[in-house]
């Protein structure tokens, strides 16, 4: 760790699991760049909950604090909180705060942020886009990239309860002696609204997506029209693959109907109805709720105080005396008959976050129990992340979406590339897949052999070096953790020569890595250094000690191949 300390950096992170994971890695790199002491970042999805277990603080709800501090002790000094006198000054909002862009450069921090930090000795950072540092850093800062690797793949360990339950799930999945495939649909309401994929759904789900898209347009997150042609958007590869399509692709790859598929992710927009076609093809479609008891999942969240239900309560029944009094005061007789009562909305129609649409035109503010559900979703995402990284194969329904924000599937793919590069990780080009399905739209469940071979060849190539090369040119400019090569595994000819450095336990921190293979160096040269900066609605204002009313969580989330020609010698109806 640097001998000089310029002050303290504290931060608040807005967003879901994937944004939290990526933001923490950037914050550690920024603290090292500024020679500052990092205060354990605050996760706003848990801070706003106010109802999570008292056993955990914000960061410790997901991660092991002790391990995080110890693993980075040779790189960045990390503390759990500001000193008492500085903590009081923070409550009075006496320190400057910055809200960097998703693609902020290292020069921005050294020229704009560092002088403010040196002057005030304390600086607040608001991260609400999933990143606060550009993905590709200059070659002179390659060690900062390696620091990101150590944070993401070694220092950021989930707390023991999450790792223990995740290991139990992996054991149960492999109990039969067969491998399992992890699948993340990527069907998130925010993602579907951002890209304009409402027409993939029906009825209330389309209305919900359009409502959220309208919100994004008003905030400036989306610059397009409210109504778009979802069919053309899907053909362009900007919409997720539907579960039915994933099932057909797995059949083309030769996966038998008995294959064990683990459904990852805390939210699948459309619910179980959208999964019916995939479940019909693969009956062994399981998730955490079918592999864990309710007690195991509740123990993971810890003891929580009861909250009042967010369902509306009917008015209390009136006594006979009150009814008689109302009758006497009701005015002259005879009176017209009262209008018939409106159709009641039953409790099962209001369960879930979409129940408001039956009565109101505007989405209500989140209730305390909804904030708690948001915190729980972080736990389920962390649990599924652990299981997906350990899977024998991984298939993303939506990755590298082009929005410029980190996405869940891409983080899993990057982690698997670093930890188990020999594992099967499919990287389908959704534009090519859309073309394949367009060619066989009339024979989805009985495709001709040449279509099956074309789909199989594309997916197999995506899991090999060709797919890794494509991932480098498409994913790396948006998120370093989605493609942590070559910085995390080897050295290029341009890498500065550094003496090997070991920690106190004798483990190699950096230095002494092997040279990168030629194909990786050539691919790296093709990666554009300019990041795709998304339209973000940056948080403006001060950074208070704890303000649950500021819900600024941002709405998030190819190469062309020739069309396979229809085999004229084969009867398409065969």
N, C-alpha and C positions, 0 to 999 in steps of 0.2 A: 504494500500500500504506500502511497506517496507520503513523504515526510511533512510536506506543507499542506495545511488545511485552510481552505478559503472560507469555510462556513458550513451551514446546514442547508440541505434541500429536503423539503417535505412535499408530498404530492397527493392528489386525489385522482382516482381513476374511475371514469364513467364508462359503462359498457358491459357486454356479456363476457363469458369466460375467455373467448379467443382474444378479445381486446385487452383483458387483464393480463393474460399470459404474455402477450407481445409488449405491452406497455412497461411491465416490470423490467424486462430485458433492456429496453431502451433507457429507462431511468437509471439503471446501474451503470450503463455505458456513459450517460451524460454526467453522472456524479464523478466517474473516473476522469472524464475529459476536463471537468472543472476543478478537479482536486478538492472535492467537497465530501462532507459526511452525509450519507443518505439516511433519512428517517424512514422506517418501515412504511411503505405506501398504504394509503387507505383505499379500500374497495367500497365504492359508494353503493353498490347493489346490496351489500350487507349492512353498511352504516345506516342507510335509509330504512332498513327493515324494522329496526327498533324492537323486533320480537324474536330475534334469533337467540339461541342458547347463550346464557351468560358465561358459559365455559370458554367461549371464543371471542376474540376481538376481530376486527375487520380482516386483517391479513391472515391470521391464524385459522380463520374459518375454512380456508382451502389449503394453506401451505404450512410447512414445518418451519417456524421462525428460528428455532435454535440451529437447525441445519443450514438455513439460508445465511445467517450471520457468520457461522463458522466456515462455511464453504467459500465465502468471498472475503475472508479476513485478510488474505494476502493481496487483495485487489482494491477493495473499497471499504472504508470504515462505515459500519452500519449500526445504528442505534434504534431502540424501540420507540423513543419519543424525544422531544426537545427538552432541554433543561427547564426547571420550574419557572425561572424568571422569563425565559423566552416564550414559554407556553402561555404565560399570562399576557405577554405582549401580542402573541398571535391572536388570542381571543379578542383583543381590541383592534385587530386588523391594522397593525403597524408595519407589516412587512410587505414588500412588493410581491406581486404574483405575475406569472406569465402563462400564456396559453399558446404554446408553439403549434405550428402547423404539423400535419402528418409527415411532411417531407422536409422538416427543418434540417438545415445542414450543420456540420460541425462549426463552420465559420460563424453561423448565427449565434451559437452558444459562446464562442470565444470572444466575439466582438460586441454582442449586444447583452447577453445574459451575465457573463462573468463580471463586468464592471459593477453591475447592480448587486451581484452577490458579495463582491469584495466590500462594497460600501455598507450594505445593511447586515452582512454576516448571516442572514437567513433569507431564503427565497422559497416561494411556493410555486408549484407547477401544476397546472390542470391538464390532464390528458383525457380527451373525450373522443378521439378518433381511432384509438387502438395503437397509435404510434406517436412518438414525439421526436424521432430521429430518422433521417433518410435510410432507406434499406441498404443501398450500396455506398460504402464509405471509400474515400481515397485509399490508394495502396499504402500510403504512409501511416494510416490508422488501422492496418490489418489486425493489430493486436486487440483493438476495440471490438472487431468482429469476433475474434476468438473469445473475448470476454463475454459477448452475447451468447456464444455457444455454451460456455461454462454455466452461465446463469440459467439458460433454458433447459439444458439437458443434465445438469448435475446439481446446481444450487436450488432450483425450484422443485423441491420434492413435496408431494402432497402429504398432508398430515397422516400419521400412522393409521388412523381408523379408515381413511379412504383407501390407502394402499392395501390394508389387510382385507377389506371387503372386496376390493378389485381382484386380489389374488384368489380369493375364494370363488369369485365368479369365473375367472379363467379356469380354475380347477374343475368346476362343475361343467363348464363347456367342453372340457377335454376328458371328462370322466369316461365317456364311451370309447375313448381311444382314437377318435377321429378328429381331424383339424376343424377349425371353425373360421368363418369369414365374417368380418365386421363391415357393416354398411351404414353410412350416415346419409340420410335422404337430402339434407340441406333445405328442407321445405320450411322456411321461416317466414313469418308474416312480413317482417321488415324487408327481407331480401326480395320476396315476391313483389312487394309494393314498389321497391326501388327500381326494379328492372321492368315492371309493367307486365307481370305474368298472371293477371287476374283471370283471364279467360280459360286458363287451364282448369279452373274449378267451376262450381255451379252454386246457384242460390245464395245463401247467406255468406259463404266464404268469399265469393267474388265481391260482394258488397263490403265486407270487412277489409279486403285488400285495397279496394278503391278508396275507402275512407282514409286508410293510413297513407296512401299515395297522395291524396289531397292535402293531408297535413304536411307531407314532405315538400310539396310544391309551394305551400304558403311560407314555409321556413326557408325556402331557397335550396334545400338539399337536392331536389330534382328540378331540372330546368326544362323538362319536356311537358307535353300536354297530359291531361288526366287520362284520357282515353287513348290507348295505343292498340295496335294490331299485335296481340300476343302470339299469333301464329308466326308472323314474320320475325318477331323477337326470338321465339324458340328456334326457328330455323337458323338464326344467326348465332345460336349457342349461348344466349344470355339468360335462359331459363333452366331451372333444375331438370334433371331426368326424373320422370315419374316412376314410382315403384314398379308399375307394370312393365315399363321399358327396361328397368334394371333386371327384372326377372327374366325377360326374353333374352337379354344380353348374357346373363349367367347361363341360360340354357344353351346359347350358341357357343359359349366357352366349354361346354361339356359338364357343368356341375350337375350331379344327379339331384333328384327331387328330395333326397334324404339329407342334403347338405344342411349343416347347422349355420344359420345366419344370425348374427347378433345385431340388433337394431340400436344404433347409438344416437345420442342427442336427446336433450330434454324437451324439445318441441318438434312435433311433426304436424305442420299445418294441414288441416283436413281430418286429423284423427285416424281412428282405426278404419274408417270407411275407405280412405285412400289407399290403405295397405291390403285390402281384400284381394286384388289380383295377384300380388306378390305372395300372399299367404296361401293362395290356392295352388301356386306353382311350387312353393317351398313351405311345407307344413311346419318345419322346425325353425320358424322365425320367432326368436325370443328376444326379450329385453330384460332390463334389471328387475322389473316388477314380477316377471315370471320366474326369475332365478333366485330372487331374494325374498325373504319374508318381510311383512310390513314392520315387524319389530326390528329387523336388521337395518332397514332404511331409516326408521325413526331414531334408532340409536346413533346413526351417522349424523343426524341433525342435532342430537343432544336434547336435554330436557328444555322444553319451551313453555313459556307461560301461555295459558289459553287466551285466545282472542275472540271477540264477538264475530259471528258470521256476517259475511257481506251480503247474504240473501235478505230480501225485504221481509219484514215481519207483518203479519196481518193485524188489523186493529183488534184490540181486546173485545170480547163479546160483551154486549150490554145486558144489564139485568132487566127483569120484567118491569120493575118500577120505572126505570129510565125510559123504556119503550113506551109506557103509558104516558109519561110526562111529555115525551116528544109528540105523541099523537094528539094530546090536548092543545099543544102550542102550534100545531101544524096549519092553522088557519081555517077559513070557512069550509063547510061541506056542502054539496058533494065535491070531492076533489078528483081530478083526472088521475088515471092510473100512472104510477111512476114508469119511466122508461125501463126496458129490460136491462139487466146488469150486463156489463161488458164481459167479454170472454176472459176468464181468469188466466193469469200466467202461473203455471205450476212451478214448484221448486226445481224439478229436473230441467225445465226450460231456462232457468237462470243460472244453473251451475256452470262454472267456467267463466273465462274472461270475456266471452262474446255474448253473455246473456243480456247486456244492455240494449242490443240492437232491436230487440222485440218491442221496446217501449220508447226509446229516446233516439233523437237524431244525432246527438253528440255523445262521444265516449266519456263516461264519468271518470273522475280522478281516481287513481289507484287507492284502494282501501288498505288498511294495515295488513289484512290477511293476504292481499295481492303482493304487497312488498315482501312478505314472508315467502310467498311462492317464488318470487324472483330470486331470493337468496337460495332457496332449495334447488332451483334450476342450476345454479352454479355448482352445487354439490353433484347433481346428476351428470352434468357435463364433465366434471372432473373425473368422476367414476368411469364414465363411458370412454373418456380420453385414455385412461389407464388401460382399459380392456382392449381398446382398438389398437393401441401401440403394440400390445402383446399378441395380437391376432396373427394367424397364419397367412391371411390374405385380407386386404382392405379394398373396398370399392366405394368411391365418393359419388354421391348423387349430384353434388354441386361443389366445385372447387375452382379457384382462380377465376372468380366471377367478373373481374374487370372493374370493380368499384374502387379499388385502391386501398381497401381496408383488409385487415387480416381476416381470414375465414377459418372456421373450425376444421374442415376437412384438410385444408392445406397445411395447417399446423401439425395434424396427425401424420400427414405424408412426409413432411420435413423431419419430424422426430423419428419415423420409421427409417427414413433414408440415412439418418445419422446412426441410429442404434442397431437396426437390423436391416442393412441394405440388401441382404440376400432374400428377405421376405418378399412375398408377392404384393405389390402395390400397384393397382391399376390407375392410370391417368388418362381417362377417355377424353377425346376431343369432342365436346358436345355438338359442335357444328357438323363434324363428320358423322356422328351418330344420328343427328337429325336427318341428314341426307340419306343415310341407310334406311331409316324407318319410313321416310317418304317414298322410297323405291319399293317398299314391301307393305305399304299400308293396307292393301286388300288381303294379305295373307300373313297377318302378324303371328298367329299361333301355328301356322304350317308354312314357314318360309322355304323357298327353294334352297337347294344345297349351296349354290354359289353365293347366295346372300349370307348364309351361316358361315361360310369360309371367309368371306370378306370381313364380317363383324369379328370373327375370332382372330383374324390376322391383325386387325387394328388394335384390339384390346391387348393381345399378347405383345405387340410392338410397344404399346404404351407402358407395359410393365418392365421393359428392357431398357437398355441404354438410350434408345431412340426417345422413349418417354421422358427419361431424365434430362436429355438435351432440350426437349420442348419445354419442360418445366422450368429449366434455367432461364430461357428467353422470355417466358411469360410470367412466372410466379416470382422470381427473384426481385425484379424491379418494384414489385408491390410489397413483398414481405420477405425479409432475409430468412426468417425461421421456416418459411415454406420451402426454401431450397438452400440449406446451410453448407453448400459446397462451393469452392474447395476449402474455404477458410477453416472449417471445423475439422478437416481430416488430413489435409496435405498442404504442401507449399508449392507455389508457382515460382518461376524464375525471377519474377519481379518482387517477390517477398523479401523483406529485409532480413539479413542474417542475424539471428538472435541466439545467444547462448541458452542452452536448455536450463529451465528453472523448475525446481521441484518444491513441493510444499513440505511442511514439517513431518509429514508421514512418509516422504519419499516418493510420492506420486508425481508424475510429470505434469506440470501446469501448461507449459508451452515450450516450443523449441524441440528440435530433434525429429520433426515429422518427416515422412518420406515425401518425395517429389510427386506432384500430381501427374496422372496419366495424360498423354497428348490430347485425347479426345475431350477431356475436361477443360484443358487450357484453351483449346480452340473454341469450345462452346462458350467459355467465359468471355472471350473476345467479342462474341456476338451479342452479349447481353447489353441492352441500352442502359446507360448510366443515369439517364433522366427518369425520375420516378413519375408515375401517373398520379398526379395529385387529385384526390376526389374533392367534390364540392362538400365542404364541411361547414357545420354550423358551430363555430368555435364558441366556447364559453367566454363571455366577457364579464369582467368585474373582479371583485376581490375574492379571496379564498378564505372563507370563515372557518372557524374551528370545527363546526359540525352543523350543516344546514340541510336537513332532510327535505325541505321544500324545493330545493333546486334540483329538479329532475331533468338533467340535461343529457340523459343517455341518448346517444345518437342512433338513428336508424341506419342499420347497415344494409352487406354482403354485402390463332389456331390455324392452326395450319390447315389448309384445304387439301383434301385428297380426292383423287379422281373417283367419280361415281362408279360403283360396280355395275357393269352392264348386265342386263337381264339375259339369262341363258336361253337362247332361242330354241335349243334342242330339248329343253325340259318343259313339260306342261306345267304352267304356273298353278293350275288347279290340282295338281297331283299331290 
